[in-house]
Every structure is written in structure tokens, then in C-alpha cells.
Amino acid sequence: MGGIEWAMWANEQALASGLILVTGGIVAVAGQFKNWQFAAYSIAAGVFICLLEYPRGKRKKGSTMERCGQKCFTTVVKAFGPLTRNYYVRAFLHICLAVPAAFLLATILGTVCLAIASGIYLLAAIRGEEWRPIEVRQREALQIGATIKHPPTNPPPRPPAEARRKQAGEVEAAAQDNPLPVVIEAE
């Protein structure tokens, strides 16, 4: 059984926590909560986290679905090199970004989610995972003749495979014979 790739979980958790930070910050700024400056910080930190976490990293095994519009964000993340690729750095960055947002009730949920994402990133870093960009491979052109070897001969609906294996005479005989006698009772 393969191991869990923790970075995928951390990426989704951090992206969601960035959105939660932005939402809580907007509520606190619009309501002019006490210490609303922390809410303004939470909006900026949440937007930064969303931009950093939007591009998914490539999985070690299997395929990875690229997010819509991820390519432009991927080039930015690749440009910063080890600062954005290393999960130790991301774990430390997320926990540092979470601390100021913890001073306001409207942003505490985003702070807790970001702290959890930081812990998951730390676990991913300890297990040796690293962010790698998704390279889009050119798909080979499918040859229509090569994909269909033998087209079906029977029109649909087709009988099950067991019935197709029997000879036509056996099928007709089996359909005509009734093993139980039918008795019609008079009223």
C-alpha cells in the first residue's frame, strides 16, 4: 500500500484557510470591529496564501489534476525557487502568517485552519516531499483503427457473455423446455 502524500492535503487545507481568513477579515473590517487592523492584515495574508497555494504540486505517483488557470501562478511559484518549493519554509511561513490573525475573533477560524495546514506541511517536509510543478505532456494522437480491434457484430442489446458462448440450437432448446409441469386448476 502506498504512502499518503501529505502535501496534497496541506495544499487544500492552506487554500481553504486563506479563503476563510479573507472572509473573516472582510466581516471584521466592514463591521469596524475593535482592532480591525488585524482584520485588514488577515485579508492581505489570506490573499497572499491563496496566491501561493493555488497551484497544485505534482504527485509522485499517479496523475494530478491541474487547477483552472494554474499555469501563470505556477511560473511565479517556480520563480521564487526554494522559498516556495520547500515545505519546511511553507510550514514556517504559514504559522508566522497565522499568529497576528489570532487576535481577532472573526479571523480565529482561519488562523486555526492555517495552523493545521502548517502542521501538515511540516509532516510532509519530514517525509521528504517537495513541491514540483505539473508539466503538461503532449498527448499522443489516437489512431482510430488501432483502438477498435473488432467491432461488435450483434446489435444492442447484446445477450450476456455466457449466452453468446452457447450454440444457437442449445439456446433455443433451453428456452422451449419447461422443467416443471404446468397445472391449470379449474374453478
C-alpha positions as CSV (number, residue, x, y, z in Angstrom):
1,M,0.0,0.0,0.0
2,G,1.4,3.4,-1.0
3,G,2.1,6.1,1.5
4,I,0.0,9.2,1.8
5,E,1.2,12.3,0.1
6,W,0.7,14.9,2.9
7,A,1.5,17.9,0.7
8,M,-1.7,17.5,-1.3
9,W,-3.8,17.6,2.0
10,A,-1.8,20.6,3.2
11,N,-2.3,22.4,-0.1
12,E,-6.1,22.1,0.1
13,Q,-6.1,23.0,3.8
14,A,-4.0,26.1,3.3
15,L,-6.0,27.3,0.3
16,A,-9.2,26.9,2.3
17,S,-7.8,28.7,5.3
18,G,-6.7,31.6,3.1
19,L,-10.2,31.9,1.9
20,I,-11.5,31.7,5.4
21,L,-9.0,34.4,6.5
22,V,-10.2,36.7,3.7
23,T,-13.8,36.2,4.6
24,G,-13.3,36.8,8.3
25,G,-11.2,39.8,7.6
26,I,-13.9,41.3,5.4
27,V,-16.5,40.8,8.0
28,A,-14.4,42.4,10.7
29,V,-13.3,45.4,8.6
30,A,-16.9,46.0,7.3
31,G,-18.2,45.8,10.9
32,Q,-15.4,48.1,12.2
33,F,-14.6,45.6,15.0
34,K,-12.3,46.6,17.8
35,N,-8.7,46.0,16.5
36,W,-10.0,45.9,12.9
37,Q,-6.4,46.5,11.7
38,F,-5.7,42.8,12.4
39,A,-8.6,42.0,10.1
40,A,-7.1,44.2,7.3
41,Y,-3.9,42.2,7.8
42,S,-5.9,39.0,7.6
43,I,-7.3,40.0,4.2
44,A,-3.8,40.7,2.9
45,A,-2.4,37.5,4.4
46,G,-5.3,35.4,3.1
47,V,-4.9,36.8,-0.5
48,F,-1.1,36.0,-0.3
49,I,-1.8,32.5,0.9
50,C,-4.4,31.9,-1.8
51,L,-1.9,33.0,-4.5
52,L,0.8,30.9,-3.1
53,E,-1.3,27.8,-2.6
54,Y,-3.4,27.9,-5.8
55,P,-1.0,25.9,-8.0
56,R,-1.1,22.3,-7.1
57,G,2.1,20.3,-6.9
58,K,2.8,17.2,-8.9
59,R,2.2,13.9,-7.2
60,K,4.9,11.3,-7.0
61,K,2.7,8.6,-8.4
62,G,-0.4,8.8,-10.5
63,S,-1.8,11.8,-12.2
64,T,-2.5,15.3,-10.8
65,M,-5.4,17.4,-12.0
66,E,-4.3,20.9,-12.7
67,R,-6.5,23.7,-11.4
68,C,-8.1,26.1,-13.9
69,G,-5.7,28.9,-14.7
70,Q,-2.9,27.4,-12.6
71,K,-0.1,27.9,-15.2
72,C,0.5,31.7,-14.5
73,F,0.7,31.1,-10.8
74,T,3.0,28.1,-11.3
75,T,5.6,30.3,-13.0
76,V,5.5,32.7,-10.1
77,V,6.0,29.9,-7.5
78,K,8.8,28.4,-9.7
79,A,10.5,31.8,-9.9
80,F,11.0,32.0,-6.1
81,G,12.7,28.6,-6.1
82,P,13.5,27.0,-2.7
83,L,11.5,29.7,-0.8
84,T,8.2,28.4,-2.2
85,R,9.1,24.8,-3.1
86,N,10.5,23.7,0.3
87,Y,7.7,22.6,2.7
88,Y,9.7,23.5,5.8
89,V,9.7,27.1,4.6
90,R,6.0,26.9,3.8
91,A,5.2,25.4,7.3
92,F,7.2,28.2,9.0
93,L,5.7,30.9,6.7
94,H,2.1,29.8,7.4
95,I,2.5,29.6,11.2
96,C,4.1,33.1,11.1
97,L,1.2,34.5,9.0
98,A,-1.4,32.9,11.3
99,V,-0.2,34.5,14.6
100,P,-1.4,38.1,14.0
101,A,-4.8,36.9,12.8
102,A,-5.3,35.1,16.1
103,F,-6.0,38.4,17.9
104,L,-9.5,38.8,16.4
105,L,-12.5,36.6,16.8
106,A,-13.6,36.9,13.2
107,T,-10.4,35.5,11.9
108,I,-9.7,32.9,14.5
109,L,-11.2,30.0,12.4
110,G,-8.8,30.9,9.5
111,T,-5.9,31.0,12.0
112,V,-6.7,27.5,13.3
113,C,-7.1,26.1,9.8
114,L,-3.8,27.7,8.8
115,A,-2.0,26.3,11.8
116,I,-3.3,22.8,10.9
117,A,-2.1,23.3,7.3
118,S,1.3,24.4,8.7
119,G,1.5,21.2,10.8
120,I,0.6,19.0,7.7
121,Y,3.3,20.8,5.7
122,L,5.8,20.1,8.4
123,L,4.8,16.4,8.3
124,A,5.2,16.5,4.5
125,A,8.6,18.1,4.8
126,I,9.8,15.5,7.4
127,R,8.7,12.7,5.0
128,G,10.8,14.3,2.2
129,E,8.1,15.7,0.0
130,E,8.8,18.8,-2.1
131,W,6.7,20.9,-4.4
132,R,7.2,20.1,-8.1
133,P,5.3,21.8,-10.9
134,I,2.9,19.9,-13.1
135,E,4.4,19.6,-16.6
136,V,1.7,19.1,-19.3
137,R,2.7,16.3,-21.6
138,Q,1.7,16.2,-25.2
139,R,-0.9,13.5,-25.7
140,E,-0.2,11.0,-28.4
141,A,-2.7,11.2,-31.2
142,L,-5.0,8.2,-31.0
143,Q,-5.3,6.1,-34.1
144,I,-8.9,5.2,-34.6
145,G,-8.2,2.0,-36.3
146,A,-5.8,0.9,-33.5
147,T,-8.3,1.5,-30.7
148,I,-11.1,-0.7,-32.0
149,K,-9.8,-4.2,-32.9
150,H,-13.1,-6.0,-33.7
151,P,-16.3,-4.0,-33.8
152,P,-19.4,-5.8,-32.3
153,T,-21.4,-7.9,-34.7
154,N,-24.6,-8.1,-32.7
155,P,-26.8,-5.0,-32.5
156,P,-27.6,-3.9,-28.9
157,P,-29.0,-5.1,-26.6
158,R,-26.5,-7.9,-26.6
159,P,-27.0,-11.1,-24.6
160,P,-24.7,-11.8,-21.7
161,A,-21.3,-13.4,-22.4
162,E,-22.5,-16.9,-21.2
163,A,-25.4,-16.9,-23.7
164,R,-23.1,-15.9,-26.6
165,R,-20.8,-18.8,-25.9
166,K,-23.6,-21.4,-26.3
167,Q,-24.6,-22.6,-29.7
168,A,-27.7,-21.2,-31.2
169,G,-29.5,-24.6,-31.0
170,E,-28.8,-25.0,-27.3
171,V,-30.2,-21.6,-26.5
172,E,-33.5,-22.3,-28.4
173,A,-33.9,-25.7,-26.8
174,A,-33.3,-24.4,-23.4
175,A,-35.8,-21.6,-24.0
176,Q,-38.6,-24.1,-25.0
177,D,-38.2,-26.7,-22.3
178,N,-40.1,-26.2,-19.1
179,P,-38.8,-28.4,-16.3
180,L,-41.9,-28.0,-14.1
181,P,-45.2,-29.3,-15.2
182,V,-47.8,-26.5,-15.5
183,V,-51.2,-27.5,-14.0
184,I,-54.2,-25.3,-14.6
185,E,-56.9,-25.7,-11.9
186,A,-60.5,-25.3,-12.7
187,E,-62.6,-23.0,-10.5
